[in-house]
């Protein structure tokens, strides 16, 4: 049954009539309802079976004999693959493309001949590289993709490897409306389509995968088509990646090239498999040639006797008529004409019609042809080159007759599948709430809504939530997410849910593979990983670290280490710079330090950083900013530093009030942390048109304009910003990102 299934066999060997099963796992019909015959390619494998090309052994009950192997003219073990389990061992050989495999065999034969003629070495590495140029990898009957070449290389070199297979899927948008669907047209080898669809449905019900509204099988005799409809506003690439992760749309094929060689099991690399086939096929052709030579010589011997008889026809007839018995006639022919017993018997068996002149000419013509055949066969047996050329010619004939194009495409690396190729590049407004919900909205929607730069971007949040980050980024850009544990994660802008202005978005934790105990410390929008840009990170214990932005240019699904964080420490802030600014660090006990960014050398990702500020007793860092003073005559503003304390007091201070110091010192007083003020809860770089949000421990929220906070000296106590109960405390302050100029939205707000 399996030999007739085109979803299991790359080149089916049986032509089945009736139900022989399906890719959905439907059972085949009983044998009384089916018929079968060999495919033409299977007939090729049977060719020359009657020419003593392979050994025969008695069958199970010794009523007949059967061949130990078939004299296949192509390496069917590679072409159609094999799978089986024995005691303590197993084999799992993937199918390959017939055309490519024959190209590889022919190249190996030709190259071995050339090297031998030139007395040159031919290393295993050269063989493997040469063959792999022609046989790039398996070719599965169900098509799909192979992701990466490392597994292929391992399997071809050592005979064992894991090959990552992936379904072929495309993203389609309905002609009417904006409904988006993922359409699967090819699935990995040996995957049951019906079970795959059922598994996806189960995952949707269990909410392991969200965003799918419907799934249906539209496959027909024209081909496979599984349609996965998505809910409005979902990002199809994100859902497709989740499908790859959680379902058989992506799975591995474990290669074990175990074959019986010389009566013993052996794991073989690709070159060894091909060389064993070449040796086998060479022996088959040699044995066939010897058989054909024996037959040709025997026939020529008989024809020589017939020719002698026809040349002396009257004497032969007279001798036969005068003989009383057949043995007497046979002996007479052998004695009188010097014929062999076989020739004499052939003359006696000859029909009278062969005595005509025309038949005599036919015998002469046949003898001439046989002489040519004998000469050709003897030449093949006496020349290794001609013997191997015969093997090559027969391989090429099979290739021409049955070869076809590759079905499985090979992606060079796992990251080669670029979804950006399916997405138009456009600017989006990225909005992040304080509780970690993120969404994107087309910038055109954002601007049309604002009417001349005024208004706000809506985001449905709970009462205690608010918009904490807003920036403009291209759909092809990255959002870098830094956790408090010092790890960095990537999120493509197009992977962020595209929802309406009033939508809430989706939790970031559902979009990246963060550990449950990790919390988001900062976000950055990165269009390109430019060599002259840097990432500056600050921690709770006063450590600061600078790394080149290019060190983060290779995204990984599970994130990477951005900074080494010691026990009890955590990342507080992350900023992107050009290396020319100044770093400001403020502490909970009201100290602050400002030093040139150049004081911090760029370090590797896994490094722990250097001391940014020395802390006293139980003091800790509450904020880090990268500032760049801009002189008024240059037409810019550097902003001011807002400081808020736990008892509801605060102030704004000009940046120049904080003198530039050396890195690592204790700093200078930023604000008096008296009994009236309490300790510092937040520091932010703000501008006059910013809005601020103060949140208390008991849930009291105050929204105010930054320009309403007085700008006063550095070592002062500040003024009251919010009235709170004696037992209440301010716990957080944030610069709102909901109001911006239409043509300039500051990415530093992140």
RASUL-V823197 format. One record per residue. N is the residue number from 1. RES is the residue in three letters. SS is DSSP state (2 for helix, 1 for strand, 0 for the rest). PHI is phi in radians with two decimals (none if undefined). OMEGA is omega in whole degrees, 0 to 359 (999 if undefined). Layout:
BEGIN
N,RES,SS,PHI,OMEGA  N,RES,SS,PHI,OMEGA
END
This chain:
BEGIN
1,UNK,0,none,183  2,UNK,2,-1.04,182  3,UNK,2,-1.15,180  4,UNK,2,-1.74,185  5,UNK,0,-1.57,183  6,UNK,0,-1.27,176  7,UNK,0,-1.58,176  8,UNK,0,-1.88,182  9,UNK,0,-1.81,177  10,UNK,0,-1.11,176  11,UNK,0,-2.31,183  12,UNK,0,-0.95,181  13,UNK,0,-1.80,179  14,UNK,1,-2.18,175  15,UNK,1,-1.67,185  16,UNK,1,-1.65,176  17,UNK,1,-1.96,184  18,UNK,0,2.04,183  19,UNK,0,-1.49,178  20,UNK,0,-1.97,179  21,UNK,0,1.58,181  22,UNK,0,-2.54,179  23,UNK,0,-1.22,176  24,UNK,0,-1.48,180  25,UNK,0,1.52,177  26,UNK,0,-1.10,181  27,UNK,0,-1.25,177  28,UNK,0,-1.25,179  29,UNK,0,-1.25,176  30,UNK,0,-1.09,187  31,UNK,2,-1.09,180  32,UNK,2,-1.24,180  33,UNK,2,-1.76,185  34,UNK,0,-2.21,173  35,UNK,1,-2.32,181  36,UNK,1,-2.66,173  37,UNK,1,-2.54,181  38,UNK,1,-1.28,170  39,UNK,0,-1.27,181  40,UNK,2,-1.05,180  41,UNK,2,-1.16,177  42,UNK,2,-1.19,176  43,UNK,2,-1.07,177  44,UNK,2,-1.07,180  45,UNK,2,-1.24,180  46,UNK,2,-1.55,184  47,UNK,0,-1.01,177  48,UNK,0,1.23,179  49,UNK,0,-1.14,182  50,UNK,0,-1.62,182  51,UNK,0,-2.01,176  52,UNK,0,0.99,182  53,UNK,0,-1.40,180  54,UNK,0,-2.33,180  55,UNK,0,-1.37,176  56,UNK,1,-1.99,177  57,UNK,1,-2.31,177  58,UNK,1,-1.09,177  59,UNK,0,-1.32,190  60,UNK,0,-1.06,180  61,UNK,0,-1.95,176  62,UNK,0,1.06,176  63,UNK,0,-1.50,179  64,UNK,0,-2.71,178  65,UNK,1,-2.06,179  66,UNK,1,-2.38,181  67,UNK,1,-1.28,176  68,UNK,0,-1.24,175  69,UNK,0,-2.52,176  70,UNK,0,-1.67,181  71,UNK,0,-1.37,187  72,UNK,0,-1.09,179  73,UNK,0,-1.47,177  74,UNK,0,-2.55,182  75,UNK,0,-1.34,183  76,UNK,2,-1.07,179  77,UNK,2,-1.03,177  78,UNK,2,-1.48,187  79,UNK,2,-1.16,181  80,UNK,0,-1.82,179  81,UNK,0,1.23,180  82,UNK,1,-2.80,177  83,UNK,1,-2.53,180  84,UNK,1,-2.97,180  85,UNK,1,-2.18,176  86,UNK,0,-2.11,180  87,UNK,0,-1.43,177  88,UNK,0,1.38,179  89,UNK,0,-2.70,180  90,UNK,1,-2.62,175  91,UNK,1,-2.22,179  92,UNK,1,-2.65,184  93,UNK,1,-1.77,181  94,UNK,0,-1.32,176  95,UNK,0,-1.28,181  96,UNK,0,-2.33,179  97,UNK,0,-1.40,184  98,UNK,2,-1.03,182  99,UNK,2,-1.08,181  100,UNK,2,-1.19,181  101,UNK,2,-1.09,179  102,UNK,2,-1.15,175  103,UNK,2,-1.01,180  104,UNK,2,-1.14,179  105,UNK,2,-1.11,181  106,UNK,2,-1.10,179  107,UNK,2,-1.06,182  108,UNK,2,-1.12,178  109,UNK,2,-1.11,183  110,UNK,2,-1.10,183  111,UNK,2,-1.19,177  112,UNK,2,-1.10,179  113,UNK,2,-1.13,180  114,UNK,2,-1.11,181  115,UNK,2,-1.10,180  116,UNK,2,-1.16,180  117,UNK,2,-1.14,181  118,UNK,0,-1.62,181  119,UNK,0,0.95,182  120,UNK,0,-1.85,180  121,UNK,0,-1.26,179  122,UNK,0,-2.39,187  123,UNK,0,-1.34,178  124,UNK,2,-1.07,180  125,UNK,2,-1.13,178  126,UNK,2,-1.11,179  127,UNK,2,-1.07,184  128,UNK,2,-1.13,180  129,UNK,2,-1.11,180  130,UNK,2,-1.14,181  131,UNK,2,-1.17,183  132,UNK,2,-1.25,172  133,UNK,2,-1.18,183  134,UNK,2,-1.69,177  135,UNK,0,-2.07,186  136,UNK,0,-1.21,181  137,UNK,0,2.94,177  138,UNK,0,-1.04,178  139,UNK,0,-2.32,187  140,UNK,0,-1.47,181  141,UNK,0,-1.11,180  142,UNK,0,-1.56,178  143,UNK,0,1.33,180  144,UNK,0,1.38,182  145,UNK,1,-2.10,163  146,UNK,1,-1.91,185  147,UNK,1,-1.77,178  148,UNK,0,1.47,182  149,UNK,0,-1.95,184  150,UNK,2,-1.07,179  151,UNK,2,-1.15,178  152,UNK,2,-1.11,181  153,UNK,2,-1.05,180  154,UNK,2,-1.10,181  155,UNK,2,-1.13,182  156,UNK,2,-1.32,180  157,UNK,2,-1.50,187  158,UNK,2,-1.92,181  159,UNK,0,1.54,177  160,UNK,1,-2.38,179  161,UNK,1,-3.13,179  162,UNK,1,-2.08,183  163,UNK,1,-1.86,182  164,UNK,1,-1.50,179  165,UNK,1,-1.80,181  166,UNK,1,-2.44,178  167,UNK,0,-1.18,175  168,UNK,1,-1.65,184  169,UNK,1,-2.31,177  170,UNK,1,-2.26,180  171,UNK,1,-1.90,183  172,UNK,1,-2.09,176  173,UNK,1,-1.96,181  174,UNK,0,-1.05,180  175,UNK,0,-1.07,178  176,UNK,0,-1.90,180  177,UNK,0,1.51,184  178,UNK,0,-2.08,180  179,UNK,0,-1.27,182  180,UNK,1,-1.94,179  181,UNK,1,-2.31,170  182,UNK,1,-1.73,183  183,UNK,1,-1.97,180  184,UNK,1,-1.75,182  185,UNK,1,-1.99,177  186,UNK,1,-2.51,182  187,UNK,0,-2.10,180  188,UNK,0,-1.06,181  189,UNK,0,-1.05,175  190,UNK,0,1.19,175  191,UNK,0,-1.66,178  192,UNK,0,-1.43,186  193,UNK,2,-1.09,182  194,UNK,2,-1.10,179  195,UNK,2,-1.18,177  196,UNK,2,-1.08,180  197,UNK,2,-1.10,179  198,UNK,2,-1.10,180  199,UNK,2,-1.15,178  200,UNK,2,-1.06,179  201,UNK,2,-1.06,178  202,UNK,2,-1.10,180  203,UNK,2,-1.13,177  204,UNK,2,-1.18,179  205,UNK,2,-1.12,180  206,UNK,0,-1.43,181  207,UNK,0,1.11,171  208,UNK,0,-1.20,173  209,UNK,0,-2.09,180  210,UNK,0,-1.97,176  211,UNK,0,1.78,180  212,UNK,1,-1.74,181  213,UNK,1,-1.73,182  214,UNK,1,-2.82,175  215,UNK,1,-2.47,181  216,UNK,1,-2.55,180  217,UNK,1,-1.79,180  218,UNK,0,-1.86,181  219,UNK,0,-1.16,176  220,UNK,1,-2.56,182  221,UNK,0,-1.17,178  222,UNK,0,-1.39,180  223,UNK,1,2.60,182  224,UNK,0,-1.47,176  225,UNK,0,-2.78,176  226,UNK,1,-1.87,185  227,UNK,1,-1.81,178  228,UNK,1,-2.00,181  229,UNK,1,-1.44,182  230,UNK,1,-1.87,175  231,UNK,0,-1.25,181  232,UNK,0,-1.07,176  233,UNK,0,1.54,180  234,UNK,0,-1.38,178  235,UNK,0,-1.63,186  236,UNK,2,-1.08,181  237,UNK,2,-1.12,179  238,UNK,2,-1.15,180  239,UNK,2,-1.15,179  240,UNK,2,-1.10,177  241,UNK,2,-1.11,177  242,UNK,2,-1.16,177  243,UNK,2,-1.13,176  244,UNK,2,-1.06,184  245,UNK,2,-1.27,190  246,UNK,2,-1.79,185  247,UNK,0,-2.21,180  248,UNK,0,-1.36,172  249,UNK,0,-1.11,172  250,UNK,1,-2.43,178  251,UNK,1,-2.71,185  252,UNK,1,-1.73,173  253,UNK,1,-1.94,180  254,UNK,1,-1.44,183  255,UNK,1,-1.48,171  256,UNK,1,-2.35,183  257,UNK,0,-1.47,180  258,UNK,1,-1.66,180  259,UNK,1,-2.40,177  260,UNK,1,-1.56,180  261,UNK,1,-2.13,181  262,UNK,0,1.09,179  263,UNK,0,1.47,181  264,UNK,1,-2.23,178  265,UNK,1,-1.24,181  266,UNK,1,-2.64,176  267,UNK,1,-1.49,188  268,UNK,0,-2.07,169  269,UNK,0,-1.39,183  270,UNK,2,-1.06,182  271,UNK,2,-1.09,179  272,UNK,2,-1.10,178  273,UNK,2,-1.05,182  274,UNK,2,-1.19,180  275,UNK,2,-1.16,176  276,UNK,2,-1.12,177  277,UNK,2,-1.15,180  278,UNK,2,-1.04,179  279,UNK,2,-1.10,179  280,UNK,2,-1.12,183  281,UNK,2,-1.18,176  282,UNK,2,-1.07,180  283,UNK,2,-1.18,178  284,UNK,2,-1.08,181  285,UNK,2,-1.13,179  286,UNK,2,-1.08,181  287,UNK,2,-1.15,178  288,UNK,2,-1.16,180  289,UNK,2,-1.12,177  290,UNK,2,-1.08,178  291,UNK,2,-1.11,181  292,UNK,2,-1.12,178  293,UNK,2,-1.15,178  294,UNK,2,-1.07,180  295,UNK,2,-1.13,181  296,UNK,2,-1.17,180  297,UNK,2,-1.16,178  298,UNK,2,-1.13,179  299,UNK,2,-1.17,179  300,UNK,2,-1.11,178  301,UNK,2,-1.08,179  302,UNK,2,-1.14,181  303,UNK,2,-1.13,176  304,UNK,2,-1.06,178  305,UNK,2,-1.14,178  306,UNK,2,-1.09,180  307,UNK,2,-1.13,178  308,UNK,2,-1.09,180  309,UNK,2,-1.13,180  310,UNK,2,-1.22,179  311,UNK,2,-1.18,180  312,UNK,0,-2.15,190  313,UNK,2,-1.07,184  314,UNK,2,-1.11,180  315,UNK,2,-1.16,179  316,UNK,2,-1.14,181  317,UNK,2,-1.14,180  318,UNK,2,-1.07,181  319,UNK,2,-1.14,182  320,UNK,2,-1.17,181  321,UNK,2,-1.18,181  322,UNK,2,-1.47,180  323,UNK,0,-1.54,180  324,UNK,0,-1.44,182  325,UNK,0,-2.30,178  326,UNK,2,-1.11,178  327,UNK,2,-1.03,179  328,UNK,2,-1.13,178  329,UNK,2,-1.12,181  330,UNK,2,-1.11,180  331,UNK,2,-1.15,179  332,UNK,2,-1.11,179  333,UNK,2,-1.09,181  334,UNK,2,-1.14,183  335,UNK,2,-1.36,187  336,UNK,2,-1.33,186  337,UNK,2,-1.94,178  338,UNK,0,1.19,181  339,UNK,0,-1.60,175  340,UNK,0,-1.44,180  341,UNK,2,-1.09,180  342,UNK,2,-1.14,180  343,UNK,2,-1.15,180  344,UNK,2,-1.09,180  345,UNK,2,-1.15,179  346,UNK,2,-1.12,179  347,UNK,2,-1.18,179  348,UNK,2,-1.17,181  349,UNK,2,-1.45,186  350,UNK,0,-1.21,178  351,UNK,0,-1.35,182  352,UNK,2,-1.08,181  353,UNK,2,-1.14,179  354,UNK,2,-1.30,182  355,UNK,2,-1.47,180  356,UNK,0,-1.24,180  357,UNK,2,-1.13,180  358,UNK,2,-1.14,180  359,UNK,2,-1.15,178  360,UNK,2,-1.07,180  361,UNK,2,-1.17,178  362,UNK,2,-1.09,179  363,UNK,2,-1.12,179  364,UNK,2,-1.11,179  365,UNK,2,-1.12,180  366,UNK,2,-1.12,179  367,UNK,2,-1.10,180  368,UNK,2,-1.13,178  369,UNK,2,-1.13,180  370,UNK,2,-1.13,178  371,UNK,2,-1.09,177  372,UNK,2,-1.13,180  373,UNK,2,-1.09,180  374,UNK,2,-1.09,179  375,UNK,2,-1.10,180  376,UNK,2,-1.14,182  377,UNK,2,-1.16,178  378,UNK,2,-1.14,179  379,UNK,2,-1.14,179  380,UNK,2,-1.09,182  381,UNK,2,-1.22,182  382,UNK,2,-1.60,183  383,UNK,0,-2.25,176  384,UNK,2,-1.09,181  385,UNK,2,-1.12,179  386,UNK,2,-1.16,179  387,UNK,2,-1.10,179  388,UNK,2,-1.23,178  389,UNK,2,-1.14,176  390,UNK,2,-1.11,176  391,UNK,2,-1.03,181  392,UNK,2,-1.11,182  393,UNK,2,-1.05,180  394,UNK,2,-1.24,174  395,UNK,2,-1.11,180  396,UNK,2,-1.11,179  397,UNK,2,-1.13,177  398,UNK,2,-1.13,180  399,UNK,2,-1.07,181  400,UNK,2,-1.14,184  401,UNK,2,-1.38,191  402,UNK,2,-2.13,182  403,UNK,0,-1.18,177  404,UNK,0,-2.51,183  405,UNK,0,-1.35,177  406,UNK,0,-1.13,178  407,UNK,0,-1.76,183  408,UNK,0,-1.64,178  409,UNK,1,-1.54,181  410,UNK,1,-1.89,175  411,UNK,1,-1.59,187  412,UNK,0,-1.02,181  413,UNK,0,-2.36,180  414,UNK,2,-1.09,182  415,UNK,2,-1.58,184  416,UNK,2,-1.21,179  417,UNK,0,-1.25,185  418,UNK,0,-1.71,181  419,UNK,2,-1.23,178  420,UNK,2,-1.05,179  421,UNK,2,-1.13,181  422,UNK,2,-1.76,188  423,UNK,0,-2.16,176  424,UNK,0,-1.22,179  425,UNK,0,-1.42,178  426,UNK,0,-2.65,180  427,UNK,1,-1.33,179  428,UNK,1,-2.20,172  429,UNK,1,-1.61,180  430,UNK,1,-1.73,181  431,UNK,1,-2.12,180  432,UNK,1,-2.19,179  433,UNK,1,-1.58,182  434,UNK,0,-1.10,181  435,UNK,0,-1.61,171  436,UNK,0,1.64,175  437,UNK,1,-1.67,184  438,UNK,1,-2.27,176  439,UNK,1,-2.68,174  440,UNK,1,-2.28,178  441,UNK,1,-2.43,179  442,UNK,1,-0.98,183  443,UNK,2,-1.09,178  444,UNK,2,-1.13,177  445,UNK,2,-1.11,181  446,UNK,2,-1.07,184  447,UNK,2,-1.29,179  448,UNK,2,-1.05,183  449,UNK,2,-1.28,191  450,UNK,2,-1.54,176  451,UNK,0,0.91,174  452,UNK,0,1.35,175  453,UNK,0,1.67,179  454,UNK,0,-1.86,180  455,UNK,0,1.88,184  456,UNK,0,-2.54,174  457,UNK,0,-1.55,180  458,UNK,0,-1.37,173  459,UNK,0,-2.63,183  460,UNK,0,-1.23,181  461,UNK,0,-2.29,174  462,UNK,0,-1.28,183  463,UNK,0,-1.03,184  464,UNK,0,-1.51,180  465,UNK,0,-1.76,179  466,UNK,0,-2.82,179  467,UNK,1,-1.34,183  468,UNK,1,-1.85,180  469,UNK,1,-2.39,173  470,UNK,1,-2.58,176  471,UNK,1,-2.72,179  472,UNK,1,-1.72,179  473,UNK,1,-2.60,178  474,UNK,1,-1.28,178  475,UNK,0,-1.10,179  476,UNK,0,-1.65,181  477,UNK,0,-1.52,177  478,UNK,1,-1.85,163  479,UNK,1,-1.84,178  480,UNK,1,-1.62,183  481,UNK,1,-1.99,180  482,UNK,1,-1.91,180  483,UNK,1,-1.67,179  484,UNK,0,-1.20,179  485,UNK,0,-1.51,177  486,UNK,0,1.58,178  487,UNK,1,-1.79,179  488,UNK,1,-2.02,179  489,UNK,1,-2.21,180  490,UNK,1,-2.02,174  491,UNK,1,-2.53,177  492,UNK,1,-1.19,181  493,UNK,2,-1.03,181  494,UNK,2,-1.23,177  495,UNK,2,-1.49,179  496,UNK,0,-1.39,181  497,UNK,0,-0.98,178  498,UNK,1,-1.66,182  499,UNK,0,-2.14,182  500,UNK,0,-1.15,182  501,UNK,0,-0.97,182  502,UNK,0,-1.67,183  503,UNK,0,-1.31,183  504,UNK,0,-1.50,184  505,UNK,0,1.63,182  506,UNK,1,-2.30,180  507,UNK,1,-1.11,180  508,UNK,2,-1.02,181  509,UNK,2,-1.05,179  510,UNK,2,-1.52,183  511,UNK,0,-1.86,178  512,UNK,0,-2.24,185  513,UNK,0,-1.56,178  514,UNK,0,-1.51,174  515,UNK,0,-1.20,182  516,UNK,0,-1.03,183  517,UNK,0,-1.57,178  518,UNK,0,-1.60,176  519,UNK,0,-2.15,181  520,UNK,1,-1.31,179  521,UNK,1,-1.76,183  522,UNK,1,-2.86,175  523,UNK,1,-2.31,177  524,UNK,1,-2.37,173  525,UNK,1,-1.68,183  526,UNK,1,-2.24,178  527,UNK,0,-1.39,180  528,UNK,0,-2.53,181  529,UNK,0,-1.53,186  530,UNK,0,-1.37,183  531,UNK,0,-1.22,183  532,UNK,0,-1.76,178  533,UNK,0,-2.00,184  534,UNK,1,-2.35,172  535,UNK,1,-1.94,177  536,UNK,1,-1.95,182  537,UNK,1,-2.14,177  538,UNK,1,-2.19,183  539,UNK,1,-2.05,181  540,UNK,0,-1.05,184  541,UNK,0,-1.63,174  542,UNK,0,1.55,178  543,UNK,1,-1.46,177  544,UNK,1,-2.24,182  545,UNK,1,-2.50,177  546,UNK,1,-2.15,177  547,UNK,1,-2.30,177  548,UNK,1,-1.17,181  549,UNK,2,-1.07,181  550,UNK,2,-1.11,179  551,UNK,2,-1.17,182  552,UNK,2,-1.92,189  553,UNK,0,-1.48,179  554,UNK,0,-1.96,183  555,UNK,0,-1.08,175  556,UNK,0,-2.31,185  557,UNK,0,-1.04,182  558,UNK,0,-1.57,180  559,UNK,0,1.38,179  560,UNK,1,-2.41,176  561,UNK,1,-1.32,177  562,UNK,0,-1.75,180  563,UNK,0,-2.72,174  564,UNK,0,-1.30,183  565,UNK,0,-2.03,180  566,UNK,0,-1.33,179  567,UNK,0,-1.00,180  568,UNK,0,1.53,179  569,UNK,0,-1.85,176  570,UNK,0,-2.76,179  571,UNK,1,-1.28,180  572,UNK,1,-1.85,186  573,UNK,1,-2.64,177  574,UNK,1,-2.44,179  575,UNK,1,-2.36,174  576,UNK,1,-1.78,185  577,UNK,1,-2.38,174  578,UNK,0,-1.81,178  579,UNK,0,1.49,185  580,UNK,0,-1.91,184  581,UNK,0,-1.56,178  582,UNK,1,-2.24,183  583,UNK,1,-1.79,177  584,UNK,1,-2.01,178  585,UNK,1,-2.17,178  586,UNK,1,-2.07,184  587,UNK,1,-1.99,182  588,UNK,0,-1.22,179  589,UNK,0,-1.60,172  590,UNK,0,1.50,176  591,UNK,1,-1.69,180  592,UNK,1,-2.65,177  593,UNK,1,-2.44,178  594,UNK,1,-2.27,181  595,UNK,1,-2.53,182  596,UNK,1,-1.13,178  597,UNK,2,-1.09,180  598,UNK,2,-1.14,177  599,UNK,2,-1.23,181  600,UNK,0,-1.90,180  601,UNK,0,-1.33,178  602,UNK,1,-1.20,184  603,UNK,0,-2.24,178  604,UNK,0,-1.19,186  605,UNK,0,-1.07,186  606,UNK,0,-1.44,182  607,UNK,0,-1.18,183  608,UNK,0,-1.63,180  609,UNK,0,1.55,182  610,UNK,1,-2.23,181  611,UNK,1,-1.26,177  612,UNK,0,-1.61,178  613,UNK,0,-2.56,177  614,UNK,0,-1.54,184  615,UNK,0,-1.75,178  616,UNK,0,-1.78,175  617,UNK,0,0.82,183  618,UNK,0,-1.71,179  619,UNK,0,-1.20,178  620,UNK,0,-2.66,181  621,UNK,1,-1.33,176  622,UNK,1,-1.94,182  623,UNK,1,-2.82,172  624,UNK,1,-2.41,177  625,UNK,1,-2.29,170  626,UNK,1,-1.84,185  627,UNK,1,-1.96,178  628,UNK,0,-2.56,180  629,UNK,0,-1.02,179  630,UNK,0,-2.14,182  631,UNK,0,-1.14,180  632,UNK,2,-1.00,181  633,UNK,2,-1.17,177  634,UNK,2,-1.54,175  635,UNK,0,1.36,181  636,UNK,0,-2.22,176  637,UNK,0,-2.38,181  638,UNK,0,-1.55,185  639,UNK,0,1.38,178  640,UNK,1,-2.25,181  641,UNK,1,-1.73,179  642,UNK,1,-1.55,176  643,UNK,1,-2.18,181  644,UNK,1,-2.22,180  645,UNK,1,-1.87,187  646,UNK,0,-1.21,180  647,UNK,0,-1.61,174  648,UNK,0,1.63,178  649,UNK,1,-1.80,179  650,UNK,1,-3.01,181  651,UNK,1,-2.87,168  652,UNK,1,-1.97,181  653,UNK,1,-2.38,177  654,UNK,1,-1.10,182  655,UNK,2,-1.06,183  656,UNK,2,-1.16,176  657,UNK,2,-1.17,181  658,UNK,0,-1.79,183  659,UNK,0,-1.21,178  660,UNK,0,-1.28,180  661,UNK,0,-2.17,175  662,UNK,0,-1.47,178  663,UNK,0,-1.11,173  664,UNK,0,1.68,179  665,UNK,0,-1.39,179  666,UNK,0,-1.41,178  667,UNK,0,1.47,180  668,UNK,1,-2.23,182  669,UNK,1,-1.21,177  670,UNK,0,-1.73,178  671,UNK,0,-2.71,178  672,UNK,0,-1.28,177  673,UNK,0,-1.71,181  674,UNK,0,-1.33,178  675,UNK,0,-1.09,178  676,UNK,0,-1.15,184  677,UNK,0,-1.37,191  678,UNK,0,1.40,183  679,UNK,0,-1.45,181  680,UNK,1,-1.32,178  681,UNK,1,-1.94,181  682,UNK,1,-2.93,175  683,UNK,1,-2.38,180  684,UNK,1,-2.59,173  685,UNK,1,-1.44,186  686,UNK,1,-2.22,177  687,UNK,0,-2.17,187  688,UNK,0,-1.02,184  689,UNK,0,-1.59,177  690,UNK,0,-1.33,170  691,UNK,1,-2.02,185  692,UNK,1,-2.06,177  693,UNK,1,-2.29,177  694,UNK,1,-1.93,182  695,UNK,1,-2.16,181  696,UNK,1,-1.74,182  697,UNK,0,-1.08,181  698,UNK,0,-1.59,176  699,UNK,0,1.59,178  700,UNK,0,-1.31,184  701,UNK,1,-2.16,176  702,UNK,1,-2.20,176  703,UNK,1,-1.93,184  704,UNK,1,-2.60,178  705,UNK,1,-1.42,180  706,UNK,2,-1.08,182  707,UNK,2,-1.23,177  708,UNK,2,-1.39,177  709,UNK,0,-1.58,184  710,UNK,0,-1.12,173  711,UNK,1,-1.66,184  712,UNK,0,-2.34,186  713,UNK,0,-1.14,186  714,UNK,0,-1.23,188  715,UNK,0,-1.53,180  716,UNK,0,-1.93,182  717,UNK,0,-1.65,181  718,UNK,0,1.45,183  719,UNK,1,-2.17,180  720,UNK,1,-1.25,179  721,UNK,0,-1.88,184  722,UNK,0,-2.59,176  723,UNK,0,-1.54,179  724,UNK,0,-2.30,178  725,UNK,0,-1.16,182  726,UNK,0,-0.98,182  727,UNK,0,-1.54,180  728,UNK,0,-1.63,179  729,UNK,0,-2.49,170  730,UNK,1,-1.29,183  731,UNK,1,-2.00,184  732,UNK,1,-2.73,173  733,UNK,1,-2.39,182  734,UNK,1,-2.46,172  735,UNK,1,-1.53,182  736,UNK,0,-1.20,181  737,UNK,0,-1.96,187  738,UNK,0,-1.64,178  739,UNK,0,-2.11,180  740,UNK,0,-2.54,172  741,UNK,1,-1.21,186  742,UNK,0,-1.15,187  743,UNK,0,-1.72,181  744,UNK,1,-2.59,176  745,UNK,0,-1.99,190  746,UNK,0,-1.33,179  747,UNK,2,-1.09,181  748,UNK,2,-1.16,178  749,UNK,2,-1.12,177  750,UNK,0,-1.35,999
END
